[in-house]
Amino acid sequence: MSSVGIRNLKNKLSSYMRKVKGGEILSVTERGRTIAYITPALDQTELKEIQTMILSGLGTWKGGKPKGAKHLVQISGKPVSELIIEERR
């Protein structure tokens, strides 16, 4: 991910848009703080799938940080943390 200040982005917009078009995510900063991200556009089929999920009630987003699943997944066996510790030995 590249980072660019607003003024530099404005002055070299075409150059940065070529990078985004190539798949790079661009972080836009103001006085050293990230204020926005410019990302490549979604493929139209992906966009339609997302819209279908939202319209059917399977997916929603109100602009906040994701809170995770409502129902925890139950697994059997050792916790992942224990398995990682064993692998590191």
HTML snippet that shows the backbone in 3Dmol.js (N, CA, C, O; Angstrom):
<script src="https://3Dmol.org/build/3Dmol-min.js"></script>
<div id="view" style="width:600px;height:400px;position:relative"></div>
<script>
const pdb = `
ATOM      1  N   MET A   1       0.851  -1.166   0.000  1.00  0.00           N
ATOM      2  CA  MET A   1       0.000   0.000   0.000  1.00  0.00           C
ATOM      3  C   MET A   1       0.897   1.229   0.000  1.00  0.00           C
ATOM      4  O   MET A   1       1.817   1.344   0.810  1.00  0.00           O
ATOM      5  N   SER A   2       0.616   2.141  -0.916  1.00  0.00           N
ATOM      6  CA  SER A   2       1.351   3.400  -0.988  1.00  0.00           C
ATOM      7  C   SER A   2       0.621   4.466  -0.190  1.00  0.00           C
ATOM      8  O   SER A   2      -0.590   4.385   0.018  1.00  0.00           O
ATOM      9  N   SER A   3       1.367   5.460   0.250  1.00  0.00           N
ATOM     10  CA  SER A   3       0.796   6.580   0.982  1.00  0.00           C
ATOM     11  C   SER A   3       1.161   7.859   0.244  1.00  0.00           C
ATOM     12  O   SER A   3       2.288   8.011  -0.228  1.00  0.00           O
ATOM     13  N   VAL A   4       0.199   8.783   0.143  1.00  0.00           N
ATOM     14  CA  VAL A   4       0.437  10.031  -0.572  1.00  0.00           C
ATOM     15  C   VAL A   4      -0.313  11.165   0.114  1.00  0.00           C
ATOM     16  O   VAL A   4      -1.436  10.983   0.583  1.00  0.00           O
ATOM     17  N   GLY A   5       0.309  12.325   0.167  1.00  0.00           N
ATOM     18  CA  GLY A   5      -0.338  13.516   0.703  1.00  0.00           C
ATOM     19  C   GLY A   5      -1.327  14.088  -0.299  1.00  0.00           C
ATOM     20  O   GLY A   5      -1.225  13.833  -1.499  1.00  0.00           O
ATOM     21  N   ILE A   6      -2.274  14.853   0.194  1.00  0.00           N
ATOM     22  CA  ILE A   6      -3.322  15.411  -0.668  1.00  0.00           C
ATOM     23  C   ILE A   6      -2.735  16.257  -1.795  1.00  0.00           C
ATOM     24  O   ILE A   6      -3.132  16.113  -2.951  1.00  0.00           O
ATOM     25  N   ARG A   7      -1.806  17.127  -1.466  1.00  0.00           N
ATOM     26  CA  ARG A   7      -1.240  18.024  -2.479  1.00  0.00           C
ATOM     27  C   ARG A   7      -0.529  17.235  -3.571  1.00  0.00           C
ATOM     28  O   ARG A   7      -0.701  17.513  -4.758  1.00  0.00           O
ATOM     29  N   ASN A   8       0.274  16.246  -3.163  1.00  0.00           N
ATOM     30  CA  ASN A   8       0.989  15.433  -4.146  1.00  0.00           C
ATOM     31  C   ASN A   8       0.012  14.616  -4.987  1.00  0.00           C
ATOM     32  O   ASN A   8       0.225  14.439  -6.186  1.00  0.00           O
ATOM     33  N   LEU A   9      -1.054  14.118  -4.370  1.00  0.00           N
ATOM     34  CA  LEU A   9      -2.077  13.378  -5.107  1.00  0.00           C
ATOM     35  C   LEU A   9      -2.709  14.267  -6.171  1.00  0.00           C
ATOM     36  O   LEU A   9      -2.903  13.847  -7.311  1.00  0.00           O
ATOM     37  N   LYS A  10      -3.027  15.497  -5.786  1.00  0.00           N
ATOM     38  CA  LYS A  10      -3.643  16.429  -6.728  1.00  0.00           C
ATOM     39  C   LYS A  10      -2.705  16.724  -7.901  1.00  0.00           C
ATOM     40  O   LYS A  10      -3.136  16.766  -9.053  1.00  0.00           O
ATOM     41  N   ASN A  11      -1.434  16.926  -7.601  1.00  0.00           N
ATOM     42  CA  ASN A  11      -0.474  17.284  -8.633  1.00  0.00           C
ATOM     43  C   ASN A  11      -0.142  16.126  -9.576  1.00  0.00           C
ATOM     44  O   ASN A  11       0.187  16.352 -10.740  1.00  0.00           O
ATOM     45  N   LYS A  12      -0.226  14.889  -9.082  1.00  0.00           N
ATOM     46  CA  LYS A  12       0.150  13.725  -9.892  1.00  0.00           C
ATOM     47  C   LYS A  12      -0.977  12.691  -9.926  1.00  0.00           C
ATOM     48  O   LYS A  12      -0.729  11.489  -9.834  1.00  0.00           O
ATOM     49  N   LEU A  13      -2.202  13.164 -10.058  1.00  0.00           N
ATOM     50  CA  LEU A  13      -3.368  12.298  -9.983  1.00  0.00           C
ATOM     51  C   LEU A  13      -3.330  11.163 -11.006  1.00  0.00           C
ATOM     52  O   LEU A  13      -3.601  10.013 -10.658  1.00  0.00           O
ATOM     53  N   SER A  14      -3.001  11.466 -12.250  1.00  0.00           N
ATOM     54  CA  SER A  14      -2.986  10.429 -13.288  1.00  0.00           C
ATOM     55  C   SER A  14      -2.019   9.310 -12.951  1.00  0.00           C
ATOM     56  O   SER A  14      -2.330   8.136 -13.156  1.00  0.00           O
ATOM     57  N   SER A  15      -0.862   9.657 -12.442  1.00  0.00           N
ATOM     58  CA  SER A  15       0.149   8.656 -12.080  1.00  0.00           C
ATOM     59  C   SER A  15      -0.359   7.742 -10.976  1.00  0.00           C
ATOM     60  O   SER A  15      -0.193   6.525 -11.052  1.00  0.00           O
ATOM     61  N   TYR A  16      -0.973   8.316  -9.958  1.00  0.00           N
ATOM     62  CA  TYR A  16      -1.492   7.512  -8.852  1.00  0.00           C
ATOM     63  C   TYR A  16      -2.698   6.673  -9.280  1.00  0.00           C
ATOM     64  O   TYR A  16      -2.871   5.554  -8.796  1.00  0.00           O
ATOM     65  N   MET A  17      -3.522   7.193 -10.169  1.00  0.00           N
ATOM     66  CA  MET A  17      -4.668   6.422 -10.648  1.00  0.00           C
ATOM     67  C   MET A  17      -4.215   5.209 -11.457  1.00  0.00           C
ATOM     68  O   MET A  17      -4.875   4.170 -11.434  1.00  0.00           O
ATOM     69  N   ARG A  18      -3.086   5.332 -12.176  1.00  0.00           N
ATOM     70  CA  ARG A  18      -2.542   4.176 -12.889  1.00  0.00           C
ATOM     71  C   ARG A  18      -2.127   3.086 -11.906  1.00  0.00           C
ATOM     72  O   ARG A  18      -2.325   1.899 -12.168  1.00  0.00           O
ATOM     73  N   LYS A  19      -1.545   3.495 -10.761  1.00  0.00           N
ATOM     74  CA  LYS A  19      -1.164   2.526  -9.731  1.00  0.00           C
ATOM     75  C   LYS A  19      -2.400   1.815  -9.174  1.00  0.00           C
ATOM     76  O   LYS A  19      -2.396   0.596  -8.997  1.00  0.00           O
ATOM     77  N   VAL A  20      -3.447   2.578  -8.902  1.00  0.00           N
ATOM     78  CA  VAL A  20      -4.691   1.996  -8.377  1.00  0.00           C
ATOM     79  C   VAL A  20      -5.304   1.065  -9.414  1.00  0.00           C
ATOM     80  O   VAL A  20      -5.787  -0.015  -9.074  1.00  0.00           O
ATOM     81  N   LYS A  21      -5.287   1.472 -10.654  1.00  0.00           N
ATOM     82  CA  LYS A  21      -5.824   0.644 -11.736  1.00  0.00           C
ATOM     83  C   LYS A  21      -5.061  -0.679 -11.821  1.00  0.00           C
ATOM     84  O   LYS A  21      -5.631  -1.703 -12.196  1.00  0.00           O
ATOM     85  N   GLY A  22      -3.785  -0.655 -11.475  1.00  0.00           N
ATOM     86  CA  GLY A  22      -2.953  -1.852 -11.473  1.00  0.00           C
ATOM     87  C   GLY A  22      -3.180  -2.738 -10.259  1.00  0.00           C
ATOM     88  O   GLY A  22      -2.562  -3.797 -10.149  1.00  0.00           O
ATOM     89  N   GLY A  23      -4.053  -2.330  -9.347  1.00  0.00           N
ATOM     90  CA  GLY A  23      -4.391  -3.173  -8.203  1.00  0.00           C
ATOM     91  C   GLY A  23      -3.861  -2.684  -6.865  1.00  0.00           C
ATOM     92  O   GLY A  23      -4.114  -3.316  -5.840  1.00  0.00           O
ATOM     93  N   GLU A  24      -3.135  -1.584  -6.851  1.00  0.00           N
ATOM     94  CA  GLU A  24      -2.569  -1.074  -5.596  1.00  0.00           C
ATOM     95  C   GLU A  24      -3.602  -0.262  -4.807  1.00  0.00           C
ATOM     96  O   GLU A  24      -4.429   0.435  -5.395  1.00  0.00           O
ATOM     97  N   ILE A  25      -3.550  -0.356  -3.495  1.00  0.00           N
ATOM     98  CA  ILE A  25      -4.403   0.460  -2.624  1.00  0.00           C
ATOM     99  C   ILE A  25      -3.593   1.677  -2.206  1.00  0.00           C
ATOM    100  O   ILE A  25      -2.426   1.551  -1.837  1.00  0.00           O
ATOM    101  N   LEU A  26      -4.198   2.839  -2.262  1.00  0.00           N
ATOM    102  CA  LEU A  26      -3.521   4.097  -1.987  1.00  0.00           C
ATOM    103  C   LEU A  26      -4.086   4.722  -0.721  1.00  0.00           C
ATOM    104  O   LEU A  26      -5.298   4.897  -0.599  1.00  0.00           O
ATOM    105  N   SER A  27      -3.216   5.058   0.218  1.00  0.00           N
ATOM    106  CA  SER A  27      -3.611   5.724   1.453  1.00  0.00           C
ATOM    107  C   SER A  27      -3.389   7.225   1.260  1.00  0.00           C
ATOM    108  O   SER A  27      -2.276   7.651   0.950  1.00  0.00           O
ATOM    109  N   VAL A  28      -4.433   8.020   1.439  1.00  0.00           N
ATOM    110  CA  VAL A  28      -4.340   9.471   1.277  1.00  0.00           C
ATOM    111  C   VAL A  28      -4.183  10.091   2.662  1.00  0.00           C
ATOM    112  O   VAL A  28      -4.973   9.822   3.567  1.00  0.00           O
ATOM    113  N   THR A  29      -3.152  10.924   2.816  1.00  0.00           N
ATOM    114  CA  THR A  29      -2.863  11.508   4.127  1.00  0.00           C
ATOM    115  C   THR A  29      -3.001  13.024   4.120  1.00  0.00           C
ATOM    116  O   THR A  29      -2.858  13.688   3.093  1.00  0.00           O
ATOM    117  N   GLU A  30      -3.285  13.538   5.308  1.00  0.00           N
ATOM    118  CA  GLU A  30      -3.311  14.981   5.537  1.00  0.00           C
ATOM    119  C   GLU A  30      -2.526  15.228   6.811  1.00  0.00           C
ATOM    120  O   GLU A  30      -2.916  14.783   7.891  1.00  0.00           O
ATOM    121  N   ARG A  31      -1.423  15.936   6.679  1.00  0.00           N
ATOM    122  CA  ARG A  31      -0.534  16.197   7.810  1.00  0.00           C
ATOM    123  C   ARG A  31      -0.098  14.906   8.513  1.00  0.00           C
ATOM    124  O   ARG A  31      -0.019  14.842   9.739  1.00  0.00           O
ATOM    125  N   GLY A  32       0.182  13.875   7.694  1.00  0.00           N
ATOM    126  CA  GLY A  32       0.694  12.623   8.224  1.00  0.00           C
ATOM    127  C   GLY A  32      -0.347  11.636   8.733  1.00  0.00           C
ATOM    128  O   GLY A  32       0.005  10.523   9.123  1.00  0.00           O
ATOM    129  N   ARG A  33      -1.614  12.016   8.740  1.00  0.00           N
ATOM    130  CA  ARG A  33      -2.680  11.121   9.206  1.00  0.00           C
ATOM    131  C   ARG A  33      -3.503  10.641   8.020  1.00  0.00           C
ATOM    132  O   ARG A  33      -3.876  11.436   7.158  1.00  0.00           O
ATOM    133  N   THR A  34      -3.782   9.360   7.974  1.00  0.00           N
ATOM    134  CA  THR A  34      -4.586   8.803   6.887  1.00  0.00           C
ATOM    135  C   THR A  34      -6.021   9.290   7.020  1.00  0.00           C
ATOM    136  O   THR A  34      -6.639   9.181   8.079  1.00  0.00           O
ATOM    137  N   ILE A  35      -6.534   9.829   5.922  1.00  0.00           N
ATOM    138  CA  ILE A  35      -7.917  10.322   5.926  1.00  0.00           C
ATOM    139  C   ILE A  35      -8.801   9.555   4.946  1.00  0.00           C
ATOM    140  O   ILE A  35     -10.027   9.625   5.029  1.00  0.00           O
ATOM    141  N   ALA A  36      -8.176   8.815   4.007  1.00  0.00           N
ATOM    142  CA  ALA A  36      -8.965   8.068   3.023  1.00  0.00           C
ATOM    143  C   ALA A  36      -8.103   7.007   2.364  1.00  0.00           C
ATOM    144  O   ALA A  36      -6.874   7.053   2.412  1.00  0.00           O
ATOM    145  N   TYR A  37      -8.780   6.057   1.749  1.00  0.00           N
ATOM    146  CA  TYR A  37      -8.118   5.035   0.943  1.00  0.00           C
ATOM    147  C   TYR A  37      -8.745   5.064  -0.443  1.00  0.00           C
ATOM    148  O   TYR A  37      -9.960   5.207  -0.584  1.00  0.00           O
ATOM    149  N   ILE A  38      -7.915   4.930  -1.452  1.00  0.00           N
ATOM    150  CA  ILE A  38      -8.400   4.788  -2.816  1.00  0.00           C
ATOM    151  C   ILE A  38      -8.078   3.360  -3.228  1.00  0.00           C
ATOM    152  O   ILE A  38      -6.918   2.949  -3.216  1.00  0.00           O
ATOM    153  N   THR A  39      -9.100   2.614  -3.589  1.00  0.00           N
ATOM    154  CA  THR A  39      -8.929   1.207  -3.934  1.00  0.00           C
ATOM    155  C   THR A  39      -9.442   0.942  -5.338  1.00  0.00           C
ATOM    156  O   THR A  39     -10.270   1.698  -5.847  1.00  0.00           O
ATOM    157  N   PRO A  40      -8.961  -0.123  -5.972  1.00  0.00           N
ATOM    158  CA  PRO A  40      -9.477  -0.470  -7.290  1.00  0.00           C
ATOM    159  C   PRO A  40     -10.973  -0.762  -7.206  1.00  0.00           C
ATOM    160  O   PRO A  40     -11.456  -1.271  -6.194  1.00  0.00           O
ATOM    161  N   ALA A  41     -11.694  -0.442  -8.257  1.00  0.00           N
ATOM    162  CA  ALA A  41     -13.138  -0.696  -8.300  1.00  0.00           C
ATOM    163  C   ALA A  41     -13.395  -2.191  -8.348  1.00  0.00           C
ATOM    164  O   ALA A  41     -12.609  -2.952  -8.911  1.00  0.00           O
ATOM    165  N   LEU A  42     -14.497  -2.599  -7.756  1.00  0.00           N
ATOM    166  CA  LEU A  42     -14.883  -4.007  -7.786  1.00  0.00           C
ATOM    167  C   LEU A  42     -15.336  -4.396  -9.187  1.00  0.00           C
ATOM    168  O   LEU A  42     -15.843  -3.571  -9.947  1.00  0.00           O
ATOM    169  N   ASP A  43     -15.145  -5.645  -9.503  1.00  0.00           N
ATOM    170  CA  ASP A  43     -15.694  -6.195 -10.725  1.00  0.00           C
ATOM    171  C   ASP A  43     -17.217  -6.098 -10.627  1.00  0.00           C
ATOM    172  O   ASP A  43     -17.772  -6.287  -9.545  1.00  0.00           O
ATOM    173  N   GLN A  44     -17.886  -5.814 -11.711  1.00  0.00           N
ATOM    174  CA  GLN A  44     -19.339  -5.629 -11.683  1.00  0.00           C
ATOM    175  C   GLN A  44     -20.073  -6.850 -11.141  1.00  0.00           C
ATOM    176  O   GLN A  44     -21.100  -6.702 -10.479  1.00  0.00           O
ATOM    177  N   THR A  45     -19.561  -8.068 -11.412  1.00  0.00           N
ATOM    178  CA  THR A  45     -20.235  -9.260 -10.893  1.00  0.00           C
ATOM    179  C   THR A  45     -20.127  -9.311  -9.380  1.00  0.00           C
ATOM    180  O   THR A  45     -21.079  -9.700  -8.704  1.00  0.00           O
ATOM    181  N   GLU A  46     -18.958  -8.915  -8.831  1.00  0.00           N
ATOM    182  CA  GLU A  46     -18.802  -8.879  -7.373  1.00  0.00           C
ATOM    183  C   GLU A  46     -19.739  -7.845  -6.772  1.00  0.00           C
ATOM    184  O   GLU A  46     -20.349  -8.090  -5.731  1.00  0.00           O
ATOM    185  N   LEU A  47     -19.856  -6.707  -7.410  1.00  0.00           N
ATOM    186  CA  LEU A  47     -20.732  -5.649  -6.910  1.00  0.00           C
ATOM    187  C   LEU A  47     -22.182  -6.115  -6.895  1.00  0.00           C
ATOM    188  O   LEU A  47     -22.905  -5.848  -5.935  1.00  0.00           O
ATOM    189  N   LYS A  48     -22.614  -6.801  -7.935  1.00  0.00           N
ATOM    190  CA  LYS A  48     -23.994  -7.296  -7.983  1.00  0.00           C
ATOM    191  C   LYS A  48     -24.240  -8.338  -6.899  1.00  0.00           C
ATOM    192  O   LYS A  48     -25.320  -8.368  -6.308  1.00  0.00           O
ATOM    193  N   GLU A  49     -23.249  -9.198  -6.628  1.00  0.00           N
ATOM    194  CA  GLU A  49     -23.397 -10.192  -5.564  1.00  0.00           C
ATOM    195  C   GLU A  49     -23.536  -9.520  -4.204  1.00  0.00           C
ATOM    196  O   GLU A  49     -24.335  -9.949  -3.372  1.00  0.00           O
ATOM    197  N   ILE A  50     -22.762  -8.477  -3.986  1.00  0.00           N
ATOM    198  CA  ILE A  50     -22.839  -7.749  -2.715  1.00  0.00           C
ATOM    199  C   ILE A  50     -24.199  -7.066  -2.588  1.00  0.00           C
ATOM    200  O   ILE A  50     -24.816  -7.104  -1.523  1.00  0.00           O
ATOM    201  N   GLN A  51     -24.660  -6.448  -3.658  1.00  0.00           N
ATOM    202  CA  GLN A  51     -25.973  -5.797  -3.633  1.00  0.00           C
ATOM    203  C   GLN A  51     -27.082  -6.808  -3.365  1.00  0.00           C
ATOM    204  O   GLN A  51     -28.020  -6.513  -2.624  1.00  0.00           O
ATOM    205  N   THR A  52     -26.986  -8.001  -3.960  1.00  0.00           N
ATOM    206  CA  THR A  52     -27.980  -9.050  -3.743  1.00  0.00           C
ATOM    207  C   THR A  52     -28.003  -9.459  -2.276  1.00  0.00           C
ATOM    208  O   THR A  52     -29.076  -9.642  -1.702  1.00  0.00           O
ATOM    209  N   MET A  53     -26.818  -9.607  -1.659  1.00  0.00           N
ATOM    210  CA  MET A  53     -26.749  -9.968  -0.242  1.00  0.00           C
ATOM    211  C   MET A  53     -27.398  -8.902   0.634  1.00  0.00           C
ATOM    212  O   MET A  53     -28.123  -9.219   1.577  1.00  0.00           O
ATOM    213  N   ILE A  54     -27.135  -7.651   0.320  1.00  0.00           N
ATOM    214  CA  ILE A  54     -27.701  -6.557   1.114  1.00  0.00           C
ATOM    215  C   ILE A  54     -29.219  -6.523   0.971  1.00  0.00           C
ATOM    216  O   ILE A  54     -29.935  -6.395   1.965  1.00  0.00           O
ATOM    217  N   LEU A  55     -29.714  -6.638  -0.267  1.00  0.00           N
ATOM    218  CA  LEU A  55     -31.154  -6.585  -0.505  1.00  0.00           C
ATOM    219  C   LEU A  55     -31.889  -7.769   0.108  1.00  0.00           C
ATOM    220  O   LEU A  55     -33.044  -7.636   0.512  1.00  0.00           O
ATOM    221  N   SER A  56     -31.232  -8.932   0.184  1.00  0.00           N
ATOM    222  CA  SER A  56     -31.885 -10.107   0.764  1.00  0.00           C
ATOM    223  C   SER A  56     -31.763 -10.155   2.284  1.00  0.00           C
ATOM    224  O   SER A  56     -32.339 -11.033   2.925  1.00  0.00           O
ATOM    225  N   GLY A  57     -31.012  -9.212   2.865  1.00  0.00           N
ATOM    226  CA  GLY A  57     -30.871  -9.160   4.314  1.00  0.00           C
ATOM    227  C   GLY A  57     -29.730  -9.999   4.858  1.00  0.00           C
ATOM    228  O   GLY A  57     -29.559 -10.093   6.073  1.00  0.00           O
ATOM    229  N   LEU A  58     -28.938 -10.618   3.971  1.00  0.00           N
ATOM    230  CA  LEU A  58     -27.814 -11.443   4.425  1.00  0.00           C
ATOM    231  C   LEU A  58     -26.612 -10.598   4.839  1.00  0.00           C
ATOM    232  O   LEU A  58     -25.787 -11.048   5.633  1.00  0.00           O
ATOM    233  N   GLY A  59     -26.508  -9.409   4.320  1.00  0.00           N
ATOM    234  CA  GLY A  59     -25.359  -8.574   4.654  1.00  0.00           C
ATOM    235  C   GLY A  59     -25.774  -7.134   4.882  1.00  0.00           C
ATOM    236  O   GLY A  59     -26.590  -6.589   4.139  1.00  0.00           O
ATOM    237  N   THR A  60     -25.212  -6.520   5.908  1.00  0.00           N
ATOM    238  CA  THR A  60     -25.448  -5.103   6.169  1.00  0.00           C
ATOM    239  C   THR A  60     -24.149  -4.477   6.653  1.00  0.00           C
ATOM    240  O   THR A  60     -23.263  -5.170   7.153  1.00  0.00           O
ATOM    241  N   TRP A  61     -24.046  -3.178   6.503  1.00  0.00           N
ATOM    242  CA  TRP A  61     -22.911  -2.443   7.045  1.00  0.00           C
ATOM    243  C   TRP A  61     -23.339  -1.012   7.218  1.00  0.00           C
ATOM    244  O   TRP A  61     -23.843  -0.385   6.286  1.00  0.00           O
ATOM    245  N   LYS A  62     -23.140  -0.495   8.410  1.00  0.00           N
ATOM    246  CA  LYS A  62     -23.561   0.869   8.711  1.00  0.00           C
ATOM    247  C   LYS A  62     -22.372   1.778   8.948  1.00  0.00           C
ATOM    248  O   LYS A  62     -22.497   2.812   9.604  1.00  0.00           O
ATOM    249  N   GLY A  63     -21.219   1.397   8.418  1.00  0.00           N
ATOM    250  CA  GLY A  63     -20.052   2.256   8.465  1.00  0.00           C
ATOM    251  C   GLY A  63     -19.139   2.041   9.653  1.00  0.00           C
ATOM    252  O   GLY A  63     -18.073   2.654   9.714  1.00  0.00           O
ATOM    253  N   GLY A  64     -19.507   1.202  10.593  1.00  0.00           N
ATOM    254  CA  GLY A  64     -18.667   0.991  11.761  1.00  0.00           C
ATOM    255  C   GLY A  64     -17.717  -0.176  11.593  1.00  0.00           C
ATOM    256  O   GLY A  64     -17.659  -0.804  10.536  1.00  0.00           O
ATOM    257  N   LYS A  65     -16.987  -0.453  12.636  1.00  0.00           N
ATOM    258  CA  LYS A  65     -16.074  -1.586  12.640  1.00  0.00           C
ATOM    259  C   LYS A  65     -16.896  -2.867  12.790  1.00  0.00           C
ATOM    260  O   LYS A  65     -17.798  -2.923  13.625  1.00  0.00           O
ATOM    261  N   PRO A  66     -16.594  -3.901  11.986  1.00  0.00           N
ATOM    262  CA  PRO A  66     -17.345  -5.154  12.111  1.00  0.00           C
ATOM    263  C   PRO A  66     -17.250  -5.715  13.531  1.00  0.00           C
ATOM    264  O   PRO A  66     -16.184  -5.686  14.146  1.00  0.00           O
ATOM    265  N   LYS A  67     -18.368  -6.225  14.043  1.00  0.00           N
ATOM    266  CA  LYS A  67     -18.411  -6.730  15.414  1.00  0.00           C
ATOM    267  C   LYS A  67     -18.262  -8.237  15.486  1.00  0.00           C
ATOM    268  O   LYS A  67     -18.178  -8.790  16.583  1.00  0.00           O
ATOM    269  N   GLY A  68     -18.227  -8.914  14.354  1.00  0.00           N
ATOM    270  CA  GLY A  68     -18.079 -10.359  14.364  1.00  0.00           C
ATOM    271  C   GLY A  68     -19.420 -11.057  14.277  1.00  0.00           C
ATOM    272  O   GLY A  68     -20.467 -10.421  14.157  1.00  0.00           O
ATOM    273  N   ALA A  69     -19.366 -12.373  14.341  1.00  0.00           N
ATOM    274  CA  ALA A  69     -20.566 -13.184  14.203  1.00  0.00           C
ATOM    275  C   ALA A  69     -21.420 -13.120  15.461  1.00  0.00           C
ATOM    276  O   ALA A  69     -20.904 -12.975  16.569  1.00  0.00           O
ATOM    277  N   LYS A  70     -22.725 -13.230  15.279  1.00  0.00           N
ATOM    278  CA  LYS A  70     -23.635 -13.253  16.419  1.00  0.00           C
ATOM    279  C   LYS A  70     -23.553 -14.573  17.157  1.00  0.00           C
ATOM    280  O   LYS A  70     -23.693 -14.620  18.379  1.00  0.00           O
ATOM    281  N   HIS A  71     -23.325 -15.652  16.410  1.00  0.00           N
ATOM    282  CA  HIS A  71     -23.241 -16.983  16.994  1.00  0.00           C
ATOM    283  C   HIS A  71     -21.817 -17.500  16.852  1.00  0.00           C
ATOM    284  O   HIS A  71     -21.284 -17.563  15.744  1.00  0.00           O
ATOM    285  N   LEU A  72     -21.203 -17.870  17.969  1.00  0.00           N
ATOM    286  CA  LEU A  72     -19.839 -18.384  17.929  1.00  0.00           C
ATOM    287  C   LEU A  72     -19.818 -19.788  17.338  1.00  0.00           C
ATOM    288  O   LEU A  72     -20.743 -20.575  17.539  1.00  0.00           O
ATOM    289  N   VAL A  73     -18.767 -20.084  16.617  1.00  0.00           N
ATOM    290  CA  VAL A  73     -18.601 -21.400  16.018  1.00  0.00           C
ATOM    291  C   VAL A  73     -18.006 -22.323  17.073  1.00  0.00           C
ATOM    292  O   VAL A  73     -16.999 -21.996  17.700  1.00  0.00           O
ATOM    293  N   GLN A  74     -18.635 -23.475  17.262  1.00  0.00           N
ATOM    294  CA  GLN A  74     -18.151 -24.454  18.236  1.00  0.00           C
ATOM    295  C   GLN A  74     -17.248 -25.452  17.523  1.00  0.00           C
ATOM    296  O   GLN A  74     -17.615 -26.016  16.493  1.00  0.00           O
ATOM    297  N   ILE A  75     -16.061 -25.660  18.086  1.00  0.00           N
ATOM    298  CA  ILE A  75     -15.128 -26.627  17.516  1.00  0.00           C
ATOM    299  C   ILE A  75     -14.717 -27.603  18.599  1.00  0.00           C
ATOM    300  O   ILE A  75     -14.815 -27.309  19.790  1.00  0.00           O
ATOM    301  N   SER A  76     -14.256 -28.769  18.173  1.00  0.00           N
ATOM    302  CA  SER A  76     -13.781 -29.746  19.152  1.00  0.00           C
ATOM    303  C   SER A  76     -12.261 -29.804  19.088  1.00  0.00           C
ATOM    304  O   SER A  76     -11.658 -29.404  18.091  1.00  0.00           O
ATOM    305  N   GLY A  77     -11.657 -30.294  20.134  1.00  0.00           N
ATOM    306  CA  GLY A  77     -10.206 -30.395  20.171  1.00  0.00           C
ATOM    307  C   GLY A  77      -9.581 -29.267  20.958  1.00  0.00           C
ATOM    308  O   GLY A  77     -10.256 -28.510  21.655  1.00  0.00           O
ATOM    309  N   LYS A  78      -8.255 -29.176  20.823  1.00  0.00           N
ATOM    310  CA  LYS A  78      -7.495 -28.164  21.565  1.00  0.00           C
ATOM    311  C   LYS A  78      -7.726 -26.775  20.978  1.00  0.00           C
ATOM    312  O   LYS A  78      -8.010 -26.628  19.789  1.00  0.00           O
ATOM    313  N   PRO A  79      -7.600 -25.758  21.833  1.00  0.00           N
ATOM    314  CA  PRO A  79      -7.680 -24.390  21.315  1.00  0.00           C
ATOM    315  C   PRO A  79      -6.509 -24.108  20.372  1.00  0.00           C
ATOM    316  O   PRO A  79      -5.433 -24.688  20.516  1.00  0.00           O
ATOM    317  N   VAL A  80      -6.727 -23.226  19.420  1.00  0.00           N
ATOM    318  CA  VAL A  80      -5.710 -22.883  18.443  1.00  0.00           C
ATOM    319  C   VAL A  80      -4.453 -22.358  19.136  1.00  0.00           C
ATOM    320  O   VAL A  80      -3.341 -22.641  18.691  1.00  0.00           O
ATOM    321  N   SER A  81      -4.617 -21.598  20.218  1.00  0.00           N
ATOM    322  CA  SER A  81      -3.451 -21.043  20.920  1.00  0.00           C
ATOM    323  C   SER A  81      -2.537 -22.153  21.419  1.00  0.00           C
ATOM    324  O   SER A  81      -1.315 -22.033  21.336  1.00  0.00           O
ATOM    325  N   GLU A  82      -3.119 -23.233  21.937  1.00  0.00           N
ATOM    326  CA  GLU A  82      -2.306 -24.355  22.403  1.00  0.00           C
ATOM    327  C   GLU A  82      -1.586 -25.043  21.256  1.00  0.00           C
ATOM    328  O   GLU A  82      -0.420 -25.414  21.390  1.00  0.00           O
ATOM    329  N   LEU A  83      -2.264 -25.218  20.136  1.00  0.00           N
ATOM    330  CA  LEU A  83      -1.642 -25.853  18.989  1.00  0.00           C
ATOM    331  C   LEU A  83      -0.464 -25.034  18.468  1.00  0.00           C
ATOM    332  O   LEU A  83       0.553 -25.600  18.068  1.00  0.00           O
ATOM    333  N   ILE A  84      -0.590 -23.726  18.470  1.00  0.00           N
ATOM    334  CA  ILE A  84       0.490 -22.854  18.023  1.00  0.00           C
ATOM    335  C   ILE A  84       1.686 -22.980  18.945  1.00  0.00           C
ATOM    336  O   ILE A  84       2.823 -23.061  18.481  1.00  0.00           O
ATOM    337  N   ILE A  85       1.441 -22.997  20.254  1.00  0.00           N
ATOM    338  CA  ILE A  85       2.535 -23.142  21.220  1.00  0.00           C
ATOM    339  C   ILE A  85       3.250 -24.469  21.023  1.00  0.00           C
ATOM    340  O   ILE A  85       4.478 -24.528  21.087  1.00  0.00           O
ATOM    341  N   GLU A  86       2.497 -25.530  20.786  1.00  0.00           N
ATOM    342  CA  GLU A  86       3.106 -26.846  20.560  1.00  0.00           C
ATOM    343  C   GLU A  86       3.961 -26.842  19.299  1.00  0.00           C
ATOM    344  O   GLU A  86       5.042 -27.429  19.288  1.00  0.00           O
ATOM    345  N   GLU A  87       3.496 -26.194  18.245  1.00  0.00           N
ATOM    346  CA  GLU A  87       4.241 -26.156  16.991  1.00  0.00           C
ATOM    347  C   GLU A  87       5.546 -25.373  17.129  1.00  0.00           C
ATOM    348  O   GLU A  87       6.527 -25.671  16.448  1.00  0.00           O
ATOM    349  N   ARG A  88       5.559 -24.392  17.993  1.00  0.00           N
ATOM    350  CA  ARG A  88       6.757 -23.558  18.178  1.00  0.00           C
ATOM    351  C   ARG A  88       7.847 -24.271  18.964  1.00  0.00           C
ATOM    352  O   ARG A  88       8.998 -23.833  18.940  1.00  0.00           O
ATOM    353  N   ARG A  89       7.521 -25.353  19.660  1.00  0.00           N
ATOM    354  CA  ARG A  89       8.508 -26.081  20.467  1.00  0.00           C
ATOM    355  C   ARG A  89       9.398 -26.912  19.636  1.00  0.00           C
ATOM    356  O   ARG A  89      10.283 -27.586  20.163  1.00  0.00           O
TER     357      ARG A  89
END
`;
const viewer = $3Dmol.createViewer("view");
viewer.addModel(pdb, "pdb");
viewer.setStyle({}, {cartoon: {color: "spectrum"}});
viewer.zoomTo();
viewer.render();
</script>
